[in-house]
Amino acid sequence: MASFTTHAPWPQSRRLGDDEDMRGQAQHALLRLHPPDRCQVESASPIVRSARYRQMIHHTFRLGQQLRKIDPIARAQEMRDRGTDPQIPYPGADKPWAGVCQALGHVTTSSYSSVVTKGQGPCFICGQIASSRAAAEKRRVKPEVAVEKIRRAGVEPLEPFPGTDAKWRCRCETCKQEIGVWYSSVVYRGNGACFHCSGTAPIAPEEAHAEMLSLGLEPLVPYPGVNEPWRSRCRTCKKIVDPSLTNARKTKHKCRFCAQRATDPDTAVKIMEDAGLKPLDPFPGGVKAPWRSEHIACGKEVSPTLDKVIQKRRAPCSNCAQHGFDPNKPGYLYLIVHAAMAIGKIGICNEDSDRLRVHKRHGWTPIAKELLPGHLAAKAEDMILGRWTEIDLPYGATAADMPQGGWTETVALVDRGMAELVKDFEWAVGLCR
C-alpha cells in the first residue's frame, strides 16, 4: 500500500494555522495530488486528521464511489421505462435531458433526478392533460344529482343525463311540451327551463304578425325574431314604437307614448311648457284640438295641438324652425327614402349645403329634388307636411333612427307609398314655381 506523503511545511509567515482560507486551499491541493483511502487518513499528520479535513475526504470518497456506479446506458433505459426517449447523451442527474414523449411525441426536458429519483412524470404537457382530466372528473355532475336538480325546475327528464355540455330532452310539467334543456343554464345560471312558458319560443312570422296586431300594434317591417325590436305603429295613437314581441306580451302598455299621454290639465300644461310654449287658453280637453299658445323664445302666437307637441311632428313655432336654412338663398326641396327602415322623408336645404350628403352617409337614397328660391322651397315643404298632417300620417322614424336630425318630416312607406310621395312632391313643386 502506498504511503501518504505530505509536502514541505509552509513558511513561517504563511502557516496553515494562521490563515483559515489558506488551510482550505492546502487541503484541496493535497486531495487533488494524493487521493487517499481510509487507512492512509488514519496514519496522516495531525493537520490532515482534523475534523474538517476528515469530512472533506469522506465526501470525496463517497463521490468516487458514486461516479464508479453511474451507468449512462442504464439511466437512459430507466428514462425510457418511464415514458421518454432520451435524444442526447446523459448530461447529469440534475440537468435537463432532452427527449421525446412516447405517448404524444412532445419534446421533454425533465432531468433524471426528477423523473427517476422523485417519481415525477417525464412530459409536462401530458401532466397538464392528466391534471385537467382529473379536475374535470372531480367537477362531473352525477346523474342522480342532475335528475334531482332538474326536477326542481319543473321538468321531467325523458332520457339519461347527457352531461352539462349537451341538451337534455325533457318534458315541461306546466305546458306538457317536449323541450331541450341546458343543465348549466337552468341549474347554474337560474334561467327558466321551458322557453314556451317564458314566451321566448320561436314562432312562424304569420303567427307573430297576427299576435302583434292582437296586441294593438301594426308591424311595419318583416318579423325579426321574438326577442328583437320590431318596428310597429300603435293602432291607438298612430306613433312608431319598437318593442320586441316578448316585451309586448309582458308589458301592460304596449306603446310608450300611450303610457305617457296627458290625462289631466296640469299635466298638459307641463308638457306645453317643457316644449317652450306658454298656453294662452285653458286646456281644450282633447289632444287633437288646437291650443292657442305663445312661443316663449320669439314671443309669437301659435296654435299647435297637444298631440303634435307630444309627437313633435312640427316645431313649436314655424318662424323658428328653419334649422340653418336661409330662405333668402336658393334651396332644394328633396325627397329621399331609407329602404332598410321603409321610410320616406321630405326636406329642404340651401344650394351650398351638404345636408343631402349627410343623409346619404346614413343610408338614405335621393328620389327627387328641385331647386327653387329659398322661400318657395320652404313653402313647398310646409304644404307637403300640412297634407300629411291633415290625413293624420304618423311618423315613420324616431329621433334614435336619425341622429343627423329630420325625423319629424318622415312617414312610413306602408302609410304613404312611393308613388304617393312622388305625387306629393310634384304637386307642391308645381304650385310653388
C-alpha positions as CSV (number, residue, x, y, z in Angstrom):
1,M,0.0,0.0,0.0
2,A,1.4,3.4,-0.9
3,S,2.2,5.7,1.9
4,F,0.6,9.1,2.3
5,T,3.2,11.8,1.8
6,T,2.8,15.4,2.8
7,H,4.6,18.4,1.2
8,A,7.1,20.6,2.9
9,P,5.6,23.0,5.5
10,W,4.6,26.5,4.6
11,P,6.9,29.4,5.5
12,Q,6.5,30.9,9.0
13,S,4.6,33.9,7.6
14,R,2.0,31.7,5.9
15,R,1.4,29.0,8.5
16,L,-1.7,26.9,7.9
17,G,-2.9,27.7,11.4
18,D,-2.7,31.4,10.9
19,D,-4.9,31.7,7.8
20,E,-8.1,29.7,7.5
21,D,-8.5,30.3,3.8
22,M,-5.0,29.1,3.1
23,R,-5.6,26.0,5.1
24,G,-8.7,25.2,3.0
25,Q,-6.7,25.8,-0.2
26,A,-3.9,23.5,1.0
27,Q,-6.3,20.7,1.9
28,H,-7.9,20.8,-1.6
29,A,-4.4,20.7,-3.1
30,L,-3.5,17.7,-1.1
31,L,-6.6,15.9,-2.1
32,R,-6.0,16.6,-5.8
33,L,-2.4,15.4,-5.7
34,H,-2.8,12.4,-3.4
35,P,-6.3,10.8,-3.4
36,P,-6.4,8.9,-0.1
37,D,-8.1,5.9,1.2
38,R,-9.3,5.3,4.8
39,C,-6.1,3.7,6.0
40,Q,-3.9,6.5,4.8
41,V,-6.1,9.0,6.6
42,E,-5.5,7.2,9.9
43,S,-1.7,7.5,9.6
44,A,-1.7,11.1,8.4
45,S,-0.4,14.1,10.2
46,P,-2.5,15.9,12.9
47,I,-3.5,18.6,10.3
48,V,-4.8,16.1,7.9
49,R,-6.6,14.2,10.8
50,S,-8.5,17.4,11.7
51,A,-12.3,17.0,11.7
52,R,-12.8,19.3,8.8
53,Y,-10.3,17.5,6.6
54,R,-11.7,14.1,7.5
55,Q,-15.1,15.3,6.5
56,M,-13.8,16.5,3.1
57,I,-12.1,13.2,2.5
58,H,-15.3,11.3,3.4
59,H,-17.4,13.2,0.9
60,T,-14.7,12.8,-1.8
61,F,-14.6,9.1,-1.1
62,R,-18.4,8.8,-1.4
63,L,-18.4,10.9,-4.6
64,G,-15.8,8.5,-6.1
65,Q,-17.9,5.5,-5.3
66,Q,-21.0,7.1,-6.9
67,L,-19.1,8.0,-10.0
68,R,-17.9,4.4,-10.3
69,K,-21.5,3.3,-10.1
70,I,-23.1,5.6,-12.8
71,D,-24.1,3.8,-16.0
72,P,-25.4,6.2,-18.6
73,I,-26.9,3.4,-20.7
74,A,-28.8,2.1,-17.7
75,R,-30.1,5.5,-16.8
76,A,-31.3,6.1,-20.4
77,Q,-33.2,2.8,-20.2
78,E,-34.8,4.0,-16.9
79,M,-36.0,7.1,-18.6
80,R,-37.4,5.0,-21.5
81,D,-39.2,2.8,-19.0
82,R,-40.9,5.9,-17.6
83,G,-42.1,7.2,-20.9
84,T,-39.5,9.4,-22.6
85,D,-36.8,8.5,-25.2
86,P,-33.5,10.5,-24.5
87,Q,-32.2,12.2,-27.6
88,I,-28.7,13.4,-26.2
89,P,-26.0,11.7,-24.1
90,Y,-26.5,11.7,-20.3
91,P,-25.9,15.3,-19.1
92,G,-26.0,14.7,-15.3
93,A,-28.6,13.8,-12.8
94,D,-30.0,17.3,-12.2
95,K,-29.6,18.8,-15.7
96,P,-32.4,18.9,-18.3
97,W,-32.2,15.8,-20.5
98,A,-33.8,16.4,-23.9
99,G,-36.1,13.6,-25.0
100,V,-39.3,12.7,-26.8
101,C,-42.6,11.8,-25.1
102,Q,-43.6,8.2,-26.0
103,A,-47.3,9.0,-25.5
104,L,-47.9,12.1,-27.7
105,G,-44.5,12.9,-29.2
106,H,-43.9,16.1,-27.3
107,V,-40.3,17.3,-26.6
108,T,-39.4,16.7,-22.9
109,T,-36.6,18.3,-20.9
110,S,-37.1,16.7,-17.5
111,S,-33.9,15.7,-15.5
112,Y,-33.0,12.2,-14.5
113,S,-33.4,13.0,-10.8
114,S,-36.9,14.5,-11.2
115,V,-38.2,11.5,-13.2
116,V,-36.4,8.5,-11.6
117,T,-35.5,9.7,-8.1
118,K,-38.5,11.9,-7.4
119,G,-41.0,9.9,-9.4
120,Q,-42.4,12.8,-11.4
121,G,-43.8,12.5,-14.9
122,P,-41.4,12.9,-17.8
123,C,-43.7,15.1,-20.0
124,F,-45.0,18.4,-18.8
125,I,-47.8,18.6,-21.4
126,C,-49.0,15.1,-20.6
127,G,-49.0,16.0,-16.9
128,Q,-51.2,19.1,-17.6
129,I,-53.6,16.9,-19.6
130,A,-53.9,14.4,-16.8
131,S,-54.4,17.2,-14.3
132,S,-57.2,18.7,-16.4
133,R,-58.9,15.3,-16.7
134,A,-58.7,14.8,-13.0
135,A,-60.2,18.2,-12.3
136,A,-63.0,17.6,-14.9
137,E,-63.8,14.3,-13.3
138,K,-64.0,15.9,-9.9
139,R,-66.4,18.5,-11.2
140,R,-68.5,16.0,-13.1
141,V,-72.2,16.1,-12.1
142,K,-73.5,12.7,-11.1
143,P,-76.6,11.6,-13.0
144,E,-78.7,11.1,-9.8
145,V,-77.8,14.6,-8.6
146,A,-78.7,16.1,-12.1
147,V,-82.1,14.5,-12.2
148,E,-83.0,15.7,-8.7
149,K,-82.0,19.3,-9.5
150,I,-83.6,19.5,-12.9
151,R,-86.9,18.2,-11.5
152,R,-86.9,21.2,-9.1
153,A,-87.1,23.4,-12.2
154,G,-90.5,21.9,-13.1
155,V,-89.4,19.5,-15.9
156,E,-89.2,15.7,-16.2
157,P,-86.3,14.0,-17.9
158,L,-87.1,11.8,-20.9
159,E,-83.6,10.3,-21.3
160,P,-80.5,9.7,-19.2
161,F,-78.4,12.7,-18.2
162,P,-76.1,13.5,-21.3
163,G,-73.8,15.9,-19.4
164,T,-73.6,19.6,-18.9
165,D,-72.4,20.3,-22.4
166,A,-75.4,18.8,-24.3
167,K,-79.1,19.4,-24.4
168,W,-81.2,17.2,-22.2
169,R,-84.6,16.1,-23.7
170,C,-87.2,16.7,-21.1
171,R,-91.0,17.5,-20.7
172,C,-92.3,20.7,-19.1
173,E,-94.7,19.8,-16.2
174,T,-96.6,23.1,-16.8
175,C,-97.3,23.1,-20.6
176,K,-96.5,19.4,-21.2
177,Q,-94.3,20.4,-24.2
178,E,-91.2,18.4,-25.0
179,I,-88.1,20.7,-24.7
180,G,-84.4,20.6,-24.8
181,V,-82.8,21.8,-21.6
182,W,-79.3,23.0,-20.9
183,Y,-78.4,21.8,-17.4
184,S,-75.9,24.6,-16.8
185,S,-78.3,27.3,-17.9
186,V,-81.1,26.1,-15.6
187,V,-79.1,25.0,-12.5
188,Y,-76.0,27.3,-12.6
189,R,-77.5,30.5,-14.0
190,G,-81.0,30.2,-12.7
191,N,-82.8,30.5,-16.1
192,G,-86.2,29.1,-16.8
193,A,-86.2,25.6,-18.2
194,C,-89.1,26.0,-20.7
195,F,-89.0,28.7,-23.4
196,H,-92.6,28.0,-24.2
197,C,-93.7,29.1,-20.7
198,S,-91.2,32.1,-20.8
199,G,-92.6,33.5,-24.1
200,T,-89.3,33.2,-25.9
201,A,-90.1,30.2,-28.1
202,P,-89.6,30.8,-31.9
203,I,-92.9,31.1,-33.8
204,A,-93.8,31.5,-37.5
205,P,-93.8,35.0,-39.0
206,E,-97.5,34.8,-39.8
207,E,-98.4,33.8,-36.2
208,A,-96.1,36.6,-34.9
209,H,-97.8,39.2,-37.1
210,A,-101.3,38.2,-36.0
211,E,-100.3,38.2,-32.4
212,M,-98.8,41.7,-32.7
213,L,-102.0,43.0,-34.3
214,S,-104.0,41.5,-31.4
215,L,-101.8,43.4,-29.0
216,G,-102.7,46.7,-30.7
217,L,-99.5,47.2,-32.8
218,E,-99.3,47.1,-36.6
219,P,-95.9,45.8,-37.8
220,L,-94.1,47.9,-40.4
221,V,-91.2,45.6,-41.2
222,P,-90.8,41.8,-41.5
223,Y,-90.7,39.8,-38.4
224,P,-87.1,39.9,-37.0
225,G,-87.4,37.4,-34.2
226,V,-89.2,37.0,-30.9
227,N,-86.5,39.0,-28.9
228,E,-85.6,41.6,-31.5
229,P,-87.0,45.1,-31.7
230,W,-89.9,45.1,-34.2
231,R,-90.7,48.5,-35.7
232,S,-94.5,48.9,-35.4
233,R,-97.2,51.5,-35.3
234,C,-99.5,51.9,-32.3
235,R,-103.1,51.4,-33.6
236,T,-104.3,53.8,-30.9
237,C,-102.1,56.9,-31.2
238,K,-100.5,56.1,-34.6
239,K,-97.0,56.6,-33.3
240,I,-93.9,54.5,-34.2
241,V,-92.6,52.1,-31.5
242,D,-90.0,49.3,-31.4
243,P,-91.0,46.7,-28.8
244,S,-89.9,43.1,-29.2
245,L,-92.7,40.5,-29.3
246,T,-91.6,39.2,-25.9
247,N,-91.8,42.6,-24.3
248,A,-95.2,43.4,-26.0
249,R,-96.6,40.2,-24.4
250,K,-95.3,41.1,-20.9
251,T,-95.9,44.9,-20.6
252,K,-99.2,46.5,-19.7
253,H,-98.7,49.4,-22.1
254,K,-97.5,48.2,-25.5
255,C,-96.9,51.8,-26.7
256,R,-94.7,54.1,-24.7
257,F,-96.5,57.1,-26.0
258,C,-99.9,55.9,-24.8
259,A,-98.3,55.2,-21.4
260,Q,-97.3,58.8,-21.1
261,R,-100.3,60.5,-22.6
262,A,-101.7,63.5,-20.7
263,T,-104.8,62.7,-18.7
264,D,-105.4,66.0,-16.8
265,P,-105.0,69.7,-17.5
266,D,-102.0,70.2,-15.2
267,T,-100.0,67.5,-17.0
268,A,-101.0,69.0,-20.3
269,V,-99.7,72.5,-19.3
270,K,-96.5,71.0,-18.1
271,I,-95.9,69.3,-21.5
272,M,-96.5,72.6,-23.3
273,E,-94.1,74.4,-21.0
274,D,-91.4,71.8,-21.5
275,A,-91.8,72.3,-25.2
276,G,-91.2,76.1,-24.9
277,L,-94.8,77.2,-25.1
278,K,-96.9,79.3,-22.8
279,P,-100.6,78.4,-23.0
280,L,-102.9,81.4,-23.5
281,D,-106.2,79.5,-23.1
282,P,-107.3,76.7,-20.8
283,F,-106.7,73.1,-21.9
284,P,-109.2,72.4,-24.7
285,G,-109.9,69.0,-23.3
286,G,-108.5,66.9,-26.2
287,V,-105.1,66.2,-27.5
288,K,-106.1,66.9,-31.2
289,A,-107.7,70.3,-30.6
290,P,-105.6,73.4,-31.4
291,W,-104.4,75.2,-28.2
292,R,-103.6,78.9,-28.5
293,S,-100.1,79.5,-27.0
294,E,-97.2,81.8,-27.1
295,H,-93.7,80.6,-28.2
296,I,-91.5,81.9,-25.4
297,A,-88.4,82.1,-27.5
298,C,-89.7,84.6,-30.1
299,G,-92.9,85.8,-28.4
300,K,-95.2,84.9,-31.3
301,E,-98.6,83.3,-31.1
302,V,-99.0,79.7,-32.3
303,S,-101.8,77.1,-32.1
304,P,-100.4,73.6,-32.0
305,T,-102.3,70.5,-30.9
306,L,-101.1,68.8,-27.7
307,D,-100.8,65.5,-29.7
308,K,-98.4,67.1,-32.2
309,V,-96.4,68.7,-29.4
310,I,-96.0,65.3,-27.8
311,Q,-95.1,63.7,-31.1
312,K,-93.0,66.8,-32.1
313,R,-94.4,66.5,-35.6
314,R,-93.7,70.2,-36.0
315,A,-91.5,72.6,-34.2
316,P,-93.5,74.7,-31.6
317,C,-93.1,77.7,-33.8
318,S,-92.8,77.7,-37.6
319,N,-90.9,81.0,-37.5
320,C,-88.1,79.4,-35.6
321,A,-87.9,76.0,-37.3
322,Q,-85.6,76.5,-40.2
323,H,-82.6,74.9,-38.6
324,G,-79.9,76.8,-40.6
325,F,-81.9,77.1,-43.8
326,D,-81.7,80.6,-45.3
327,P,-84.9,81.5,-47.2
328,N,-83.2,84.3,-49.0
329,K,-80.9,81.9,-50.8
330,P,-81.8,79.3,-53.5
331,G,-82.7,76.0,-51.9
332,Y,-83.5,72.4,-52.8
333,L,-86.8,70.6,-52.0
334,Y,-85.8,66.9,-51.8
335,L,-87.5,63.6,-51.4
336,I,-85.4,60.7,-50.0
337,V,-86.1,57.1,-48.8
338,H,-84.5,54.6,-46.5
339,A,-85.0,51.1,-47.8
340,A,-84.0,49.2,-44.7
341,M,-86.3,51.1,-42.4
342,A,-89.0,51.6,-45.1
343,I,-89.3,55.3,-44.5
344,G,-89.8,58.3,-46.8
345,K,-88.7,61.9,-45.9
346,I,-89.3,65.4,-47.3
347,G,-86.8,68.2,-46.6
348,I,-85.1,71.4,-47.7
349,C,-81.5,72.6,-47.8
350,N,-79.7,75.5,-49.4
351,E,-77.8,75.0,-52.6
352,D,-74.4,75.1,-51.0
353,S,-75.4,72.9,-48.1
354,D,-74.1,69.3,-47.5
355,R,-77.4,68.1,-46.0
356,L,-78.1,65.6,-48.7
357,R,-74.5,64.1,-48.4
358,V,-75.1,63.6,-44.7
359,H,-78.3,61.8,-45.3
360,K,-76.6,59.6,-47.9
361,R,-73.9,58.6,-45.4
362,H,-76.7,57.3,-43.1
363,G,-78.2,55.0,-45.8
364,W,-80.8,57.4,-47.5
365,T,-81.3,57.4,-51.2
366,P,-82.5,60.6,-53.1
367,I,-85.6,60.1,-55.2
368,A,-86.3,63.6,-56.4
369,K,-85.0,67.2,-55.8
370,E,-85.9,70.6,-57.2
371,L,-84.0,73.9,-57.0
372,L,-86.3,76.7,-56.0
373,P,-86.0,80.2,-54.4
374,G,-85.4,79.6,-50.7
375,H,-88.8,80.9,-49.5
376,L,-90.6,78.8,-52.1
377,A,-88.7,75.7,-51.1
378,A,-89.8,76.3,-47.5
379,K,-93.4,76.9,-48.6
380,A,-93.4,73.6,-50.7
381,E,-92.2,71.6,-47.7
382,D,-94.8,73.2,-45.4
383,M,-97.5,72.2,-48.0
384,I,-96.4,68.6,-48.1
385,L,-96.1,68.4,-44.3
386,G,-99.5,70.0,-44.0
387,R,-101.1,67.4,-46.3
388,W,-99.5,64.6,-44.2
389,T,-100.9,66.2,-41.0
390,E,-104.4,66.6,-42.5
391,I,-104.6,62.8,-43.2
392,D,-103.0,62.1,-39.8
393,L,-100.0,60.3,-41.0
394,P,-97.8,59.2,-38.1
395,Y,-94.0,59.5,-38.0
396,G,-92.0,57.0,-39.9
397,A,-88.9,57.3,-37.8
398,T,-87.8,58.2,-34.3
399,A,-85.0,60.5,-33.1
400,A,-82.8,57.5,-32.5
401,D,-83.2,56.4,-36.1
402,M,-81.9,59.7,-37.4
403,P,-79.0,61.1,-35.3
404,Q,-78.5,63.7,-38.1
405,G,-81.9,65.1,-37.4
406,G,-85.0,65.5,-39.6
407,W,-87.1,62.6,-38.2
408,T,-90.2,64.8,-37.8
409,E,-90.5,65.1,-41.7
410,T,-90.8,61.3,-42.2
411,V,-93.6,58.8,-43.0
412,A,-93.6,55.1,-43.2
413,L,-93.9,53.6,-46.7
414,V,-96.7,51.4,-45.5
415,D,-98.7,54.5,-44.8
416,R,-97.7,56.5,-47.8
417,G,-96.4,54.6,-50.8
418,M,-93.6,55.6,-53.1
419,A,-95.9,56.7,-55.9
420,E,-98.0,58.8,-53.5
421,L,-94.8,60.5,-52.1
422,V,-93.7,61.4,-55.6
423,K,-97.2,62.8,-56.3
424,D,-97.0,64.9,-53.2
425,F,-93.6,66.2,-54.2
426,E,-94.7,67.1,-57.8
427,W,-97.9,68.7,-56.5
428,A,-96.0,71.1,-54.1
429,V,-93.3,71.9,-56.7
430,G,-96.0,72.7,-59.4
431,L,-97.8,75.2,-57.0
432,C,-94.6,76.9,-56.0
433,R,-92.9,77.5,-59.3
